[in-house]
Amino acid sequence: MFTKFFQLIFLFVFFQQNSFATLKINTWETQTGTKVFFVENHDLPILDINVNFFAGSAQDPLGKEGIANLTHHLMNLGAGGINEEKLANQFSDIGAAIGGDIDLDRAYFKLRTLSSSPQKDKALTLFKYVIHAPDFPIPVIDREKNRIIASIKQSMTQPETIANLEFMKSIYADHPYAHDEAGSIDTLQKLNQGDLKQFYKNYYLASEASIAIVGDISPEEAKNLSESISQGLPQGNLKHSISAVTLQNYVGVKKIQHPAKQAHILMGMPALKRGEKDYFPLYVGNYILGGGGFVSRLTEEVREKKGLVYSVYSYFMPLYAEGPLEIGFQTKKEQADEALSIVNGTVKKFIDDGPTEKELIAAKQNLVGGFPLRLDSNAKIIDYLSMIAFYKLPITYIDNYIQEISKVTTDQIKTAFKKKIDPNKLTTIIVGAE
């Protein structure tokens, strides 16, 4: 009867959420080969643009680690002959905002502006200066290198940073995902203006870029806009990629001394590429294991029953190559072994037995019920479009999300976890070990 009750709740939520209108996504390719994804929305006089490049930190050449991050960072600190202060002020004067970020796989820039012609045209002109004509001023390069180096020195005293860096280095060994995107003090000190200009020329290519546009313009305007962005980017036929993670690098348990009062523990292994068929079983399964916050198994076993941690989490980070499963928590140093034993036992039991039907129904209810909140603004929609474009996911990814969640079974979760995760080969990093 209890299971039937949960099934009825899930079906109610499922049909309620399926009633929201699907997004109409227009796609095309510019003359220079840039992929474009566009959603027209006239609810607000706002235009959002994201431009993505295959220029993440995994592209750092050996010995020049940190160059992708520094190149991206410097691009809006002086462009088109306009210094960083004037550039920032000109964006601000018209109520526009420029942002962006870099991760292991990609670098991107985003623009938000009013859609009325005077503001939009000025904002686009400034935005194109940033992505078409970065100046890389030498004094700014030197200043920012020193700032990043100072930040690296400070962060290397923090147990969270030490654990994260050691975790990625341990599970990826010589793979490009192993190094910190900020680089090292030694590699940063060697980078110069010529290096940044060459990296920009090699990796900010129109042929490898993708553009996501959401907002208050017509399809014709969006096409003209995308062409103007694409035409001004470096042209070339280079095809970049990221090598597969072919060798599991298992180091067991690595303990690092630190004066912190608590032990900071990370464990995991490379597991999942973006777009794999196992994604949804692993995604739903992880919500049950450790991704669902206070309703997860790990929280129940380690926090609620034993009181050993304030929080414990797990997540998959799918990437171009195999991204990691990461499990993390903090606990008192004297409780570290006990907490680690319970976490290992919980993970092994989950992989061996899979979730219960009751857990699966509750997870689906939460995931489906919360999905519309992920699409309740242009900014959230454009993040999805950018991901779909960059990783070449099906254009129906958003529309099919609820359906894919609803199809997941307990057997699929069990099979996917057994296929992807070996509980006996989870590398474990403990910073602050006794």
Number of C-alpha atoms within 10 A of each C-alpha: 6 7 13 11 9 18 18 12 14 21 15 13 18 19 12 12 16 15 9 9 8 11 14 13 16 14 16 13 17 20 13 19 19 23 24 26 23 24 23 19 17 14 9 11 13 19 23 21 27 24 24 28 21 23 30 24 27 24 24 21 13 8 14 18 25 26 28 28 23 23 22 25 17 20 22 27 22 22 23 17 12 18 15 18 10 12 21 18 12 17 21 13 12 15 14 23 18 20 11 15 14 20 17 25 21 22 24 23 21 21 20 24 23 21 19 13 9 10 16 19 15 15 26 20 13 23 25 18 22 23 23 20 19 23 23 22 17 12 10 16 20 15 11 16 21 15 11 18 19 12 12 16 12 11 13 13 13 14 22 16 16 18 25 20 17 21 26 23 18 20 25 24 17 12 18 23 28 19 22 20 23 20 23 18 17 12 15 21 14 12 19 15 16 11 14 23 14 11 19 23 14 17 24 23 25 25 23 22 25 30 29 28 30 27 25 21 20 13 15 9 11 23 18 12 16 26 18 15 22 29 16 16 21 18 18 15 11 11 11 12 13 17 13 12 20 11 11 13 18 17 14 14 14 15 16 17 12 18 13 15 14 19 29 26 27 26 26 25 28 27 23 23 21 19 17 11 11 19 18 20 23 24 19 22 29 24 25 25 27 24 23 21 17 15 16 20 26 28 25 18 18 23 17 15 9 13 14 22 17 12 18 25 21 23 19 23 16 18 21 18 21 23 20 23 20 23 22 20 22 23 23 18 18 13 15 22 16 14 24 20 11 16 22 17 15 19 19 17 13 23 23 14 14 24 21 13 15 14 20 21 21 17 23 25 21 14 18 21 17 13 14 14 9 12 16 10 11 22 18 13 19 24 18 17 25 22 16 21 21 22 16 13 15 12 16 13 14 19 15 14 14 20 13 13 19 20 11 19 19 20 15 17 26 19 18 20 22 17 12 16 19 15 20 10 16 23 22 26 28 28 28 23 22 18
